[in-house]
Amino acid sequence: MTGYCLAPASGSLTYSLRALKRGGGGNVSTSQEGRVMAREGLPSRLSRMALESGPGSTVEVGLRLYREGVLVAETSQTYPAEEE
C-alpha cells in the first residue's frame, strides 16, 4: 500500500502512517514516519509498505499529518470495509 496526502497549501509536513492486520493467522502491525514537502493541490507520496492478508483478515490503516508539530489531519480506514 502507498500513502498519499493532498494538501490545501504548500509546506513541510510530518506524517505517521500505521497499519494493523487482524485475523488470517494472527495480528501484525507496522508503522512509518517521515517528512514530506507537500505542494498545494498535488498528491504527495508519503510511504510504501506491505502486509500479507488472507481470507477473513482485515487491515486497518491510519494516517496522521502534522505541521510544525501540530496535528492538522487524521484519517483511518479498514479493508475490507466493515459491515454496519
mmCIF file of the N, C-alpha and C atoms, coordinates in Angstrom:
data_MODEL
# 
_entry.id   MODEL 
# 
loop_
_atom_site.group_PDB 
_atom_site.id 
_atom_site.type_symbol 
_atom_site.label_atom_id 
_atom_site.label_alt_id 
_atom_site.label_comp_id 
_atom_site.label_asym_id 
_atom_site.label_entity_id 
_atom_site.label_seq_id 
_atom_site.pdbx_PDB_ins_code 
_atom_site.Cartn_x 
_atom_site.Cartn_y 
_atom_site.Cartn_z 
_atom_site.occupancy 
_atom_site.B_iso_or_equiv 
_atom_site.pdbx_formal_charge 
_atom_site.auth_seq_id 
_atom_site.auth_comp_id 
_atom_site.auth_asym_id 
_atom_site.auth_atom_id 
_atom_site.pdbx_PDB_model_num 
ATOM 1   N N  . MET A 1 1  ? 0.846   -1.149  0.000  1.00 0.00 ? 1  MET A N  1 
ATOM 2   C CA . MET A 1 1  ? 0.000   0.000   0.000  1.00 0.00 ? 1  MET A CA 1 
ATOM 3   C C  . MET A 1 1  ? 0.897   1.218   0.000  1.00 0.00 ? 1  MET A C  1 
ATOM 4   N N  . THR A 1 2  ? 0.406   2.282   -0.599 1.00 0.00 ? 2  THR A N  1 
ATOM 5   C CA . THR A 1 2  ? 1.150   3.526   -0.684 1.00 0.00 ? 2  THR A CA 1 
ATOM 6   C C  . THR A 1 2  ? 0.297   4.646   -0.121 1.00 0.00 ? 2  THR A C  1 
ATOM 7   N N  . GLY A 1 3  ? 0.860   5.404   0.799  1.00 0.00 ? 3  GLY A N  1 
ATOM 8   C CA . GLY A 1 3  ? 0.139   6.528   1.392  1.00 0.00 ? 3  GLY A CA 1 
ATOM 9   C C  . GLY A 1 3  ? 0.407   7.819   0.643  1.00 0.00 ? 3  GLY A C  1 
ATOM 10  N N  . TYR A 1 4  ? -0.640  8.592   0.435  1.00 0.00 ? 4  TYR A N  1 
ATOM 11  C CA . TYR A 1 4  ? -0.547  9.897   -0.224 1.00 0.00 ? 4  TYR A CA 1 
ATOM 12  C C  . TYR A 1 4  ? -1.294  10.926  0.606  1.00 0.00 ? 4  TYR A C  1 
ATOM 13  N N  . CYS A 1 5  ? -0.915  12.192  0.463  1.00 0.00 ? 5  CYS A N  1 
ATOM 14  C CA . CYS A 1 5  ? -1.708  13.272  1.041  1.00 0.00 ? 5  CYS A CA 1 
ATOM 15  C C  . CYS A 1 5  ? -1.926  14.337  -0.029 1.00 0.00 ? 5  CYS A C  1 
ATOM 16  N N  . LEU A 1 6  ? -3.012  15.075  0.108  1.00 0.00 ? 6  LEU A N  1 
ATOM 17  C CA . LEU A 1 6  ? -3.350  16.168  -0.789 1.00 0.00 ? 6  LEU A CA 1 
ATOM 18  C C  . LEU A 1 6  ? -3.523  17.399  0.098  1.00 0.00 ? 6  LEU A C  1 
ATOM 19  N N  . ALA A 1 7  ? -2.557  18.300  0.052  1.00 0.00 ? 7  ALA A N  1 
ATOM 20  C CA . ALA A 1 7  ? -2.538  19.446  0.960  1.00 0.00 ? 7  ALA A CA 1 
ATOM 21  C C  . ALA A 1 7  ? -3.185  20.679  0.330  1.00 0.00 ? 7  ALA A C  1 
ATOM 22  N N  . PRO A 1 8  ? -3.932  21.440  1.137  1.00 0.00 ? 8  PRO A N  1 
ATOM 23  C CA . PRO A 1 8  ? -4.546  22.670  0.635  1.00 0.00 ? 8  PRO A CA 1 
ATOM 24  C C  . PRO A 1 8  ? -3.547  23.817  0.500  1.00 0.00 ? 8  PRO A C  1 
ATOM 25  N N  . ALA A 1 9  ? -2.340  23.641  1.081  1.00 0.00 ? 9  ALA A N  1 
ATOM 26  C CA . ALA A 1 9  ? -1.300  24.670  0.984  1.00 0.00 ? 9  ALA A CA 1 
ATOM 27  C C  . ALA A 1 9  ? 0.068   23.983  0.945  1.00 0.00 ? 9  ALA A C  1 
ATOM 28  N N  . SER A 1 10 ? 1.019   24.595  0.260  1.00 0.00 ? 10 SER A N  1 
ATOM 29  C CA . SER A 1 10 ? 2.366   24.039  0.186  1.00 0.00 ? 10 SER A CA 1 
ATOM 30  C C  . SER A 1 10 ? 3.073   24.188  1.524  1.00 0.00 ? 10 SER A C  1 
ATOM 31  N N  . GLY A 1 11 ? 3.976   23.258  1.812  1.00 0.00 ? 11 GLY A N  1 
ATOM 32  C CA . GLY A 1 11 ? 4.766   23.347  3.033  1.00 0.00 ? 11 GLY A CA 1 
ATOM 33  C C  . GLY A 1 11 ? 5.225   21.985  3.500  1.00 0.00 ? 11 GLY A C  1 
ATOM 34  N N  . SER A 1 12 ? 6.046   22.002  4.523  1.00 0.00 ? 12 SER A N  1 
ATOM 35  C CA . SER A 1 12 ? 6.605   20.781  5.094  1.00 0.00 ? 12 SER A CA 1 
ATOM 36  C C  . SER A 1 12 ? 5.617   20.157  6.077  1.00 0.00 ? 12 SER A C  1 
ATOM 37  N N  . LEU A 1 13 ? 5.393   18.855  5.913  1.00 0.00 ? 13 LEU A N  1 
ATOM 38  C CA . LEU A 1 13 ? 4.524   18.091  6.807  1.00 0.00 ? 13 LEU A CA 1 
ATOM 39  C C  . LEU A 1 13 ? 5.283   16.890  7.336  1.00 0.00 ? 13 LEU A C  1 
ATOM 40  N N  . THR A 1 14 ? 4.970   16.495  8.552  1.00 0.00 ? 14 THR A N  1 
ATOM 41  C CA . THR A 1 14 ? 5.465   15.255  9.121  1.00 0.00 ? 14 THR A CA 1 
ATOM 42  C C  . THR A 1 14 ? 4.277   14.299  9.159  1.00 0.00 ? 14 THR A C  1 
ATOM 43  N N  . TYR A 1 15 ? 4.521   13.018  8.858  1.00 0.00 ? 15 TYR A N  1 
ATOM 44  C CA . TYR A 1 15 ? 3.419   12.066  8.836  1.00 0.00 ? 15 TYR A CA 1 
ATOM 45  C C  . TYR A 1 15 ? 3.732   10.853  9.685  1.00 0.00 ? 15 TYR A C  1 
ATOM 46  N N  . SER A 1 16 ? 2.672   10.191  10.121 1.00 0.00 ? 16 SER A N  1 
ATOM 47  C CA . SER A 1 16 ? 2.740   8.909   10.803 1.00 0.00 ? 16 SER A CA 1 
ATOM 48  C C  . SER A 1 16 ? 1.716   8.007   10.127 1.00 0.00 ? 16 SER A C  1 
ATOM 49  N N  . LEU A 1 17 ? 2.185   6.957   9.495  1.00 0.00 ? 17 LEU A N  1 
ATOM 50  C CA . LEU A 1 17 ? 1.328   6.017   8.774  1.00 0.00 ? 17 LEU A CA 1 
ATOM 51  C C  . LEU A 1 17 ? 1.430   4.669   9.471  1.00 0.00 ? 17 LEU A C  1 
ATOM 52  N N  . ARG A 1 18 ? 0.289   4.100   9.867  1.00 0.00 ? 18 ARG A N  1 
ATOM 53  C CA . ARG A 1 18 ? 0.306   2.817   10.562 1.00 0.00 ? 18 ARG A CA 1 
ATOM 54  C C  . ARG A 1 18 ? -0.683  1.862   9.924  1.00 0.00 ? 18 ARG A C  1 
ATOM 55  N N  . ALA A 1 19 ? -0.385  0.575   10.040 1.00 0.00 ? 19 ALA A N  1 
ATOM 56  C CA . ALA A 1 19 ? -1.292  -0.458  9.529  1.00 0.00 ? 19 ALA A CA 1 
ATOM 57  C C  . ALA A 1 19 ? -1.313  -1.608  10.512 1.00 0.00 ? 19 ALA A C  1 
ATOM 58  N N  . LEU A 1 20 ? -2.505  -2.154  10.740 1.00 0.00 ? 20 LEU A N  1 
ATOM 59  C CA . LEU A 1 20 ? -2.692  -3.292  11.637 1.00 0.00 ? 20 LEU A CA 1 
ATOM 60  C C  . LEU A 1 20 ? -3.518  -4.337  10.904 1.00 0.00 ? 20 LEU A C  1 
ATOM 61  N N  . LYS A 1 21 ? -2.940  -5.534  10.736 1.00 0.00 ? 21 LYS A N  1 
ATOM 62  C CA . LYS A 1 21 ? -3.652  -6.648  10.105 1.00 0.00 ? 21 LYS A CA 1 
ATOM 63  C C  . LYS A 1 21 ? -4.127  -7.577  11.214 1.00 0.00 ? 21 LYS A C  1 
ATOM 64  N N  . ARG A 1 22 ? -5.427  -7.941  11.170 1.00 0.00 ? 22 ARG A N  1 
ATOM 65  C CA . ARG A 1 22 ? -6.006  -8.855  12.158 1.00 0.00 ? 22 ARG A CA 1 
ATOM 66  C C  . ARG A 1 22 ? -6.586  -10.068 11.443 1.00 0.00 ? 22 ARG A C  1 
ATOM 67  N N  . GLY A 1 23 ? -6.433  -11.235 12.073 1.00 0.00 ? 23 GLY A N  1 
ATOM 68  C CA . GLY A 1 23 ? -7.021  -12.454 11.533 1.00 0.00 ? 23 GLY A CA 1 
ATOM 69  C C  . GLY A 1 23 ? -6.106  -13.145 10.548 1.00 0.00 ? 23 GLY A C  1 
ATOM 70  N N  . GLY A 1 24 ? -6.612  -14.251 9.995  1.00 0.00 ? 24 GLY A N  1 
ATOM 71  C CA . GLY A 1 24 ? -5.845  -14.974 8.987  1.00 0.00 ? 24 GLY A CA 1 
ATOM 72  C C  . GLY A 1 24 ? -4.458  -15.376 9.437  1.00 0.00 ? 24 GLY A C  1 
ATOM 73  N N  . GLY A 1 25 ? -4.331  -15.900 10.669 1.00 0.00 ? 25 GLY A N  1 
ATOM 74  C CA . GLY A 1 25 ? -3.028  -16.364 11.124 1.00 0.00 ? 25 GLY A CA 1 
ATOM 75  C C  . GLY A 1 25 ? -2.381  -15.474 12.165 1.00 0.00 ? 25 GLY A C  1 
ATOM 76  N N  . GLY A 1 26 ? -3.078  -14.469 12.651 1.00 0.00 ? 26 GLY A N  1 
ATOM 77  C CA . GLY A 1 26 ? -2.512  -13.637 13.712 1.00 0.00 ? 26 GLY A CA 1 
ATOM 78  C C  . GLY A 1 26 ? -2.630  -12.159 13.411 1.00 0.00 ? 26 GLY A C  1 
ATOM 79  N N  . ASN A 1 27 ? -2.043  -11.379 14.275 1.00 0.00 ? 27 ASN A N  1 
ATOM 80  C CA . ASN A 1 27 ? -2.052  -9.927  14.133 1.00 0.00 ? 27 ASN A CA 1 
ATOM 81  C C  . ASN A 1 27 ? -0.648  -9.438  13.820 1.00 0.00 ? 27 ASN A C  1 
ATOM 82  N N  . VAL A 1 28 ? -0.562  -8.460  12.928 1.00 0.00 ? 28 VAL A N  1 
ATOM 83  C CA . VAL A 1 28 ? 0.718   -7.856  12.550 1.00 0.00 ? 28 VAL A CA 1 
ATOM 84  C C  . VAL A 1 28 ? 0.512   -6.361  12.456 1.00 0.00 ? 28 VAL A C  1 
ATOM 85  N N  . SER A 1 29 ? 1.459   -5.595  13.006 1.00 0.00 ? 29 SER A N  1 
ATOM 86  C CA . SER A 1 29 ? 1.370   -4.142  12.863 1.00 0.00 ? 29 SER A CA 1 
ATOM 87  C C  . SER A 1 29 ? 2.685   -3.599  12.328 1.00 0.00 ? 29 SER A C  1 
ATOM 88  N N  . THR A 1 30 ? 2.582   -2.510  11.611 1.00 0.00 ? 30 THR A N  1 
ATOM 89  C CA . THR A 1 30 ? 3.758   -1.826  11.083 1.00 0.00 ? 30 THR A CA 1 
ATOM 90  C C  . THR A 1 30 ? 3.462   -0.333  11.045 1.00 0.00 ? 30 THR A C  1 
ATOM 91  N N  . SER A 1 31 ? 4.500   0.474   11.136 1.00 0.00 ? 31 SER A N  1 
ATOM 92  C CA . SER A 1 31 ? 4.294   1.916   11.054 1.00 0.00 ? 31 SER A CA 1 
ATOM 93  C C  . SER A 1 31 ? 5.529   2.571   10.452 1.00 0.00 ? 31 SER A C  1 
ATOM 94  N N  . GLN A 1 32 ? 5.307   3.715   9.861  1.00 0.00 ? 32 GLN A N  1 
ATOM 95  C CA . GLN A 1 32 ? 6.390   4.507   9.284  1.00 0.00 ? 32 GLN A CA 1 
ATOM 96  C C  . GLN A 1 32 ? 6.112   5.965   9.568  1.00 0.00 ? 32 GLN A C  1 
ATOM 97  N N  . GLU A 1 33 ? 7.174   6.705   9.793  1.00 0.00 ? 33 GLU A N  1 
ATOM 98  C CA . GLU A 1 33 ? 7.070   8.143   9.999  1.00 0.00 ? 33 GLU A CA 1 
ATOM 99  C C  . GLU A 1 33 ? 8.091   8.823   9.122  1.00 0.00 ? 33 GLU A C  1 
ATOM 100 N N  . GLY A 1 34 ? 7.802   10.056  8.748  1.00 0.00 ? 34 GLY A N  1 
ATOM 101 C CA . GLY A 1 34 ? 8.738   10.791  7.911  1.00 0.00 ? 34 GLY A CA 1 
ATOM 102 C C  . GLY A 1 34 ? 8.269   12.202  7.670  1.00 0.00 ? 34 GLY A C  1 
ATOM 103 N N  . ARG A 1 35 ? 8.961   12.857  6.755  1.00 0.00 ? 35 ARG A N  1 
ATOM 104 C CA . ARG A 1 35 ? 8.662   14.242  6.405  1.00 0.00 ? 35 ARG A CA 1 
ATOM 105 C C  . ARG A 1 35 ? 8.462   14.315  4.894  1.00 0.00 ? 35 ARG A C  1 
ATOM 106 N N  . VAL A 1 36 ? 7.543   15.170  4.485  1.00 0.00 ? 36 VAL A N  1 
ATOM 107 C CA . VAL A 1 36 ? 7.273   15.355  3.063  1.00 0.00 ? 36 VAL A CA 1 
ATOM 108 C C  . VAL A 1 36 ? 7.083   16.849  2.786  1.00 0.00 ? 36 VAL A C  1 
ATOM 109 N N  . MET A 1 37 ? 7.553   17.303  1.645  1.00 0.00 ? 37 MET A N  1 
ATOM 110 C CA . MET A 1 37 ? 7.312   18.669  1.213  1.00 0.00 ? 37 MET A CA 1 
ATOM 111 C C  . MET A 1 37 ? 6.084   18.637  0.306  1.00 0.00 ? 37 MET A C  1 
ATOM 112 N N  . ALA A 1 38 ? 4.945   19.029  0.864  1.00 0.00 ? 38 ALA A N  1 
ATOM 113 C CA . ALA A 1 38 ? 3.679   18.989  0.131  1.00 0.00 ? 38 ALA A CA 1 
ATOM 114 C C  . ALA A 1 38 ? 3.568   20.207  -0.782 1.00 0.00 ? 38 ALA A C  1 
ATOM 115 N N  . ARG A 1 39 ? 2.946   19.998  -1.940 1.00 0.00 ? 39 ARG A N  1 
ATOM 116 C CA . ARG A 1 39 ? 2.691   21.096  -2.878 1.00 0.00 ? 39 ARG A CA 1 
ATOM 117 C C  . ARG A 1 39 ? 1.188   21.258  -3.016 1.00 0.00 ? 39 ARG A C  1 
ATOM 118 N N  . GLU A 1 40 ? 0.747   22.469  -2.911 1.00 0.00 ? 40 GLU A N  1 
ATOM 119 C CA . GLU A 1 40 ? -0.684  22.785  -2.934 1.00 0.00 ? 40 GLU A CA 1 
ATOM 120 C C  . GLU A 1 40 ? -1.406  22.114  -4.088 1.00 0.00 ? 40 GLU A C  1 
ATOM 121 N N  . GLY A 1 41 ? -2.456  21.332  -3.756 1.00 0.00 ? 41 GLY A N  1 
ATOM 122 C CA . GLY A 1 41 ? -3.323  20.735  -4.757 1.00 0.00 ? 41 GLY A CA 1 
ATOM 123 C C  . GLY A 1 41 ? -2.756  19.537  -5.493 1.00 0.00 ? 41 GLY A C  1 
ATOM 124 N N  . LEU A 1 42 ? -1.536  19.105  -5.151 1.00 0.00 ? 42 LEU A N  1 
ATOM 125 C CA . LEU A 1 42 ? -0.930  17.960  -5.830 1.00 0.00 ? 42 LEU A CA 1 
ATOM 126 C C  . LEU A 1 42 ? -0.732  16.814  -4.847 1.00 0.00 ? 42 LEU A C  1 
ATOM 127 N N  . PRO A 1 43 ? -1.023  15.570  -5.252 1.00 0.00 ? 43 PRO A N  1 
ATOM 128 C CA . PRO A 1 43 ? -0.812  14.438  -4.353 1.00 0.00 ? 43 PRO A CA 1 
ATOM 129 C C  . PRO A 1 43 ? 0.677   14.278  -4.046 1.00 0.00 ? 43 PRO A C  1 
ATOM 130 N N  . SER A 1 44 ? 0.998   14.068  -2.777 1.00 0.00 ? 44 SER A N  1 
ATOM 131 C CA . SER A 1 44 ? 2.380   13.850  -2.352 1.00 0.00 ? 44 SER A CA 1 
ATOM 132 C C  . SER A 1 44 ? 2.501   12.430  -1.802 1.00 0.00 ? 44 SER A C  1 
ATOM 133 N N  . ARG A 1 45 ? 3.424   11.661  -2.365 1.00 0.00 ? 45 ARG A N  1 
ATOM 134 C CA . ARG A 1 45 ? 3.637   10.284  -1.905 1.00 0.00 ? 45 ARG A CA 1 
ATOM 135 C C  . ARG A 1 45 ? 4.365   10.319  -0.566 1.00 0.00 ? 45 ARG A C  1 
ATOM 136 N N  . LEU A 1 46 ? 3.816   9.601   0.402  1.00 0.00 ? 46 LEU A N  1 
ATOM 137 C CA . LEU A 1 46 ? 4.398   9.579   1.735  1.00 0.00 ? 46 LEU A CA 1 
ATOM 138 C C  . LEU A 1 46 ? 5.296   8.373   1.939  1.00 0.00 ? 46 LEU A C  1 
ATOM 139 N N  . SER A 1 47 ? 4.762   7.183   1.707  1.00 0.00 ? 47 SER A N  1 
ATOM 140 C CA . SER A 1 47 ? 5.484   5.981   2.052  1.00 0.00 ? 47 SER A CA 1 
ATOM 141 C C  . SER A 1 47 ? 4.808   4.776   1.418  1.00 0.00 ? 47 SER A C  1 
ATOM 142 N N  . ARG A 1 48 ? 5.548   3.689   1.349  1.00 0.00 ? 48 ARG A N  1 
ATOM 143 C CA . ARG A 1 48 ? 5.012   2.440   0.815  1.00 0.00 ? 48 ARG A CA 1 
ATOM 144 C C  . ARG A 1 48 ? 5.318   1.333   1.821  1.00 0.00 ? 48 ARG A C  1 
ATOM 145 N N  . MET A 1 49 ? 4.311   0.507   2.089  1.00 0.00 ? 49 MET A N  1 
ATOM 146 C CA . MET A 1 49 ? 4.503   -0.624  2.999  1.00 0.00 ? 49 MET A CA 1 
ATOM 147 C C  . MET A 1 49 ? 3.694   -1.813  2.501  1.00 0.00 ? 49 MET A C  1 
ATOM 148 N N  . ALA A 1 50 ? 4.068   -2.992  2.964  1.00 0.00 ? 50 ALA A N  1 
ATOM 149 C CA . ALA A 1 50 ? 3.365   -4.201  2.532  1.00 0.00 ? 50 ALA A CA 1 
ATOM 150 C C  . ALA A 1 50 ? 3.004   -5.055  3.741  1.00 0.00 ? 50 ALA A C  1 
ATOM 151 N N  . LEU A 1 51 ? 1.815   -5.633  3.702  1.00 0.00 ? 51 LEU A N  1 
ATOM 152 C CA . LEU A 1 51 ? 1.335   -6.591  4.694  1.00 0.00 ? 51 LEU A CA 1 
ATOM 153 C C  . LEU A 1 51 ? 0.635   -7.708  3.942  1.00 0.00 ? 51 LEU A C  1 
ATOM 154 N N  . GLU A 1 52 ? 0.910   -8.939  4.324  1.00 0.00 ? 52 GLU A N  1 
ATOM 155 C CA . GLU A 1 52 ? 0.178   -10.050 3.726  1.00 0.00 ? 52 GLU A CA 1 
ATOM 156 C C  . GLU A 1 52 ? -1.137  -10.228 4.458  1.00 0.00 ? 52 GLU A C  1 
ATOM 157 N N  . SER A 1 53 ? -2.202  -10.416 3.711  1.00 0.00 ? 53 SER A N  1 
ATOM 158 C CA . SER A 1 53 ? -3.501  -10.684 4.325  1.00 0.00 ? 53 SER A CA 1 
ATOM 159 C C  . SER A 1 53 ? -4.151  -11.840 3.580  1.00 0.00 ? 53 SER A C  1 
ATOM 160 N N  . GLY A 1 54 ? -5.019  -12.511 4.265  1.00 0.00 ? 54 GLY A N  1 
ATOM 161 C CA . GLY A 1 54 ? -5.684  -13.656 3.656  1.00 0.00 ? 54 GLY A CA 1 
ATOM 162 C C  . GLY A 1 54 ? -7.165  -13.623 3.943  1.00 0.00 ? 54 GLY A C  1 
ATOM 163 N N  . PRO A 1 55 ? -7.857  -14.696 3.603  1.00 0.00 ? 55 PRO A N  1 
ATOM 164 C CA . PRO A 1 55 ? -9.293  -14.768 3.851  1.00 0.00 ? 55 PRO A CA 1 
ATOM 165 C C  . PRO A 1 55 ? -9.615  -14.542 5.323  1.00 0.00 ? 55 PRO A C  1 
ATOM 166 N N  . GLY A 1 56 ? -10.616 -13.741 5.582  1.00 0.00 ? 56 GLY A N  1 
ATOM 167 C CA . GLY A 1 56 ? -11.044 -13.481 6.940  1.00 0.00 ? 56 GLY A CA 1 
ATOM 168 C C  . GLY A 1 56 ? -10.233 -12.440 7.683  1.00 0.00 ? 56 GLY A C  1 
ATOM 169 N N  . SER A 1 57 ? -9.255  -11.855 7.026  1.00 0.00 ? 57 SER A N  1 
ATOM 170 C CA . SER A 1 57 ? -8.443  -10.847 7.714  1.00 0.00 ? 57 SER A CA 1 
ATOM 171 C C  . SER A 1 57 ? -8.888  -9.447  7.317  1.00 0.00 ? 57 SER A C  1 
ATOM 172 N N  . THR A 1 58 ? -8.608  -8.504  8.195  1.00 0.00 ? 58 THR A N  1 
ATOM 173 C CA . THR A 1 58 ? -8.866  -7.093  7.916  1.00 0.00 ? 58 THR A CA 1 
ATOM 174 C C  . THR A 1 58 ? -7.573  -6.321  8.139  1.00 0.00 ? 58 THR A C  1 
ATOM 175 N N  . VAL A 1 59 ? -7.447  -5.200  7.453  1.00 0.00 ? 59 VAL A N  1 
ATOM 176 C CA . VAL A 1 59 ? -6.300  -4.317  7.628  1.00 0.00 ? 59 VAL A CA 1 
ATOM 177 C C  . VAL A 1 59 ? -6.833  -2.931  7.940  1.00 0.00 ? 59 VAL A C  1 
ATOM 178 N N  . GLU A 1 60 ? -6.426  -2.390  9.077  1.00 0.00 ? 60 GLU A N  1 
ATOM 179 C CA . GLU A 1 60 ? -6.789  -1.023  9.451  1.00 0.00 ? 60 GLU A CA 1 
ATOM 180 C C  . GLU A 1 60 ? -5.581  -0.131  9.187  1.00 0.00 ? 60 GLU A C  1 
ATOM 181 N N  . VAL A 1 61 ? -5.801  0.924   8.419  1.00 0.00 ? 61 VAL A N  1 
ATOM 182 C CA . VAL A 1 61 ? -4.742  1.860   8.064  1.00 0.00 ? 61 VAL A CA 1 
ATOM 183 C C  . VAL A 1 61 ? -5.081  3.219   8.661  1.00 0.00 ? 61 VAL A C  1 
ATOM 184 N N  . GLY A 1 62 ? -4.107  3.838   9.314  1.00 0.00 ? 62 GLY A N  1 
ATOM 185 C CA . GLY A 1 62 ? -4.318  5.157   9.906  1.00 0.00 ? 62 GLY A CA 1 
ATOM 186 C C  . GLY A 1 62 ? -3.219  6.114   9.494  1.00 0.00 ? 62 GLY A C  1 
ATOM 187 N N  . LEU A 1 63 ? -3.573  7.358   9.260  1.00 0.00 ? 63 LEU A N  1 
ATOM 188 C CA . LEU A 1 63 ? -2.620  8.384   8.843  1.00 0.00 ? 63 LEU A CA 1 
ATOM 189 C C  . LEU A 1 63 ? -2.842  9.640   9.668  1.00 0.00 ? 63 LEU A C  1 
ATOM 190 N N  . ARG A 1 64 ? -1.749  10.186  10.187 1.00 0.00 ? 64 ARG A N  1 
ATOM 191 C CA . ARG A 1 64 ? -1.781  11.475  10.879 1.00 0.00 ? 64 ARG A CA 1 
ATOM 192 C C  . ARG A 1 64 ? -0.775  12.396  10.215 1.00 0.00 ? 64 ARG A C  1 
ATOM 193 N N  . LEU A 1 65 ? -1.184  13.647  10.006 1.00 0.00 ? 65 LEU A N  1 
ATOM 194 C CA . LEU A 1 65 ? -0.316  14.663  9.412  1.00 0.00 ? 65 LEU A CA 1 
ATOM 195 C C  . LEU A 1 65 ? -0.119  15.800  10.400 1.00 0.00 ? 65 LEU A C  1 
ATOM 196 N N  . TYR A 1 66 ? 1.120   16.259  10.512 1.00 0.00 ? 66 TYR A N  1 
ATOM 197 C CA . TYR A 1 66 ? 1.474   17.340  11.430 1.00 0.00 ? 66 TYR A CA 1 
ATOM 198 C C  . TYR A 1 66 ? 2.181   18.457  10.670 1.00 0.00 ? 66 TYR A C  1 
ATOM 199 N N  . ARG A 1 67 ? 1.897   19.683  11.046 1.00 0.00 ? 67 ARG A N  1 
ATOM 200 C CA . ARG A 1 67 ? 2.625   20.847  10.527 1.00 0.00 ? 67 ARG A CA 1 
ATOM 201 C C  . ARG A 1 67 ? 3.203   21.563  11.737 1.00 0.00 ? 67 ARG A C  1 
ATOM 202 N N  . GLU A 1 68 ? 4.525   21.659  11.775 1.00 0.00 ? 68 GLU A N  1 
ATOM 203 C CA . GLU A 1 68 ? 5.233   22.291  12.892 1.00 0.00 ? 68 GLU A CA 1 
ATOM 204 C C  . GLU A 1 68 ? 4.818   21.672  14.230 1.00 0.00 ? 68 GLU A C  1 
ATOM 205 N N  . GLY A 1 69 ? 4.665   20.340  14.250 1.00 0.00 ? 69 GLY A N  1 
ATOM 206 C CA . GLY A 1 69 ? 4.353   19.616  15.468 1.00 0.00 ? 69 GLY A CA 1 
ATOM 207 C C  . GLY A 1 69 ? 2.893   19.603  15.886 1.00 0.00 ? 69 GLY A C  1 
ATOM 208 N N  . VAL A 1 70 ? 2.031   20.276  15.120 1.00 0.00 ? 70 VAL A N  1 
ATOM 209 C CA . VAL A 1 70 ? 0.606   20.346  15.440 1.00 0.00 ? 70 VAL A CA 1 
ATOM 210 C C  . VAL A 1 70 ? -0.165  19.424  14.497 1.00 0.00 ? 70 VAL A C  1 
ATOM 211 N N  . LEU A 1 71 ? -1.007  18.547  15.064 1.00 0.00 ? 71 LEU A N  1 
ATOM 212 C CA . LEU A 1 71 ? -1.828  17.648  14.246 1.00 0.00 ? 71 LEU A CA 1 
ATOM 213 C C  . LEU A 1 71 ? -2.788  18.470  13.392 1.00 0.00 ? 71 LEU A C  1 
ATOM 214 N N  . VAL A 1 72 ? -2.713  18.304  12.062 1.00 0.00 ? 72 VAL A N  1 
ATOM 215 C CA . VAL A 1 72 ? -3.585  19.075  11.159 1.00 0.00 ? 72 VAL A CA 1 
ATOM 216 C C  . VAL A 1 72 ? -4.585  18.191  10.417 1.00 0.00 ? 72 VAL A C  1 
ATOM 217 N N  . ALA A 1 73 ? -4.343  16.869  10.379 1.00 0.00 ? 73 ALA A N  1 
ATOM 218 C CA . ALA A 1 73 ? -5.284  15.962  9.707  1.00 0.00 ? 73 ALA A CA 1 
ATOM 219 C C  . ALA A 1 73 ? -5.071  14.553  10.230 1.00 0.00 ? 73 ALA A C  1 
ATOM 220 N N  . GLU A 1 74 ? -6.180  13.793  10.266 1.00 0.00 ? 74 GLU A N  1 
ATOM 221 C CA . GLU A 1 74 ? -6.123  12.410  10.710 1.00 0.00 ? 74 GLU A CA 1 
ATOM 222 C C  . GLU A 1 74 ? -7.238  11.642  10.020 1.00 0.00 ? 74 GLU A C  1 
ATOM 223 N N  . THR A 1 75 ? -6.917  10.436  9.558  1.00 0.00 ? 75 THR A N  1 
ATOM 224 C CA . THR A 1 75 ? -7.932  9.599   8.919  1.00 0.00 ? 75 THR A CA 1 
ATOM 225 C C  . THR A 1 75 ? -7.560  8.137   9.126  1.00 0.00 ? 75 THR A C  1 
ATOM 226 N N  . SER A 1 76 ? -8.569  7.266   9.037  1.00 0.00 ? 76 SER A N  1 
ATOM 227 C CA . SER A 1 76 ? -8.325  5.831   9.095  1.00 0.00 ? 76 SER A CA 1 
ATOM 228 C C  . SER A 1 76 ? -9.371  5.113   8.253  1.00 0.00 ? 76 SER A C  1 
ATOM 229 N N  . GLN A 1 77 ? -9.014  3.925   7.822  1.00 0.00 ? 77 GLN A N  1 
ATOM 230 C CA . GLN A 1 77 ? -9.920  3.127   7.001  1.00 0.00 ? 77 GLN A CA 1 
ATOM 231 C C  . GLN A 1 77 ? -9.620  1.664   7.274  1.00 0.00 ? 77 GLN A C  1 
ATOM 232 N N  . THR A 1 78 ? -10.638 0.833   7.266  1.00 0.00 ? 78 THR A N  1 
ATOM 233 C CA . THR A 1 78 ? -10.472 -0.607  7.439  1.00 0.00 ? 78 THR A CA 1 
ATOM 234 C C  . THR A 1 78 ? -10.816 -1.308  6.134  1.00 0.00 ? 78 THR A C  1 
ATOM 235 N N  . TYR A 1 79 ? -9.957  -2.259  5.722  1.00 0.00 ? 79 TYR A N  1 
ATOM 236 C CA . TYR A 1 79 ? -10.161 -3.037  4.495  1.00 0.00 ? 79 TYR A CA 1 
ATOM 237 C C  . TYR A 1 79 ? -10.206 -4.506  4.858  1.00 0.00 ? 79 TYR A C  1 
ATOM 238 N N  . PRO A 1 80 ? -11.072 -5.347  4.352  1.00 0.00 ? 80 PRO A N  1 
ATOM 239 C CA . PRO A 1 80 ? -12.245 -4.871  3.626  1.00 0.00 ? 80 PRO A CA 1 
ATOM 240 C C  . PRO A 1 80 ? -13.113 -4.055  4.569  1.00 0.00 ? 80 PRO A C  1 
ATOM 241 N N  . ALA A 1 81 ? -13.916 -3.173  4.006  1.00 0.00 ? 81 ALA A N  1 
ATOM 242 C CA . ALA A 1 81 ? -14.746 -2.275  4.812  1.00 0.00 ? 81 ALA A CA 1 
ATOM 243 C C  . ALA A 1 81 ? -15.635 -3.089  5.732  1.00 0.00 ? 81 ALA A C  1 
ATOM 244 N N  . GLU A 1 82 ? -15.669 -2.670  6.999  1.00 0.00 ? 82 GLU A N  1 
ATOM 245 C CA . GLU A 1 82 ? -16.506 -3.359  7.970  1.00 0.00 ? 82 GLU A CA 1 
ATOM 246 C C  . GLU A 1 82 ? -17.979 -3.098  7.662  1.00 0.00 ? 82 GLU A C  1 
ATOM 247 N N  . GLU A 1 83 ? -18.792 -4.140  7.803  1.00 0.00 ? 83 GLU A N  1 
ATOM 248 C CA . GLU A 1 83 ? -20.229 -4.002  7.566  1.00 0.00 ? 83 GLU A CA 1 
ATOM 249 C C  . GLU A 1 83 ? -20.876 -3.269  8.735  1.00 0.00 ? 83 GLU A C  1 
ATOM 250 N N  . GLU A 1 84 ? -21.866 -2.446  8.448  1.00 0.00 ? 84 GLU A N  1 
ATOM 251 C CA . GLU A 1 84 ? -22.560 -1.696  9.506  1.00 0.00 ? 84 GLU A CA 1 
ATOM 252 C C  . GLU A 1 84 ? -23.876 -2.332  9.844  1.00 0.00 ? 84 GLU A C  1 
# 
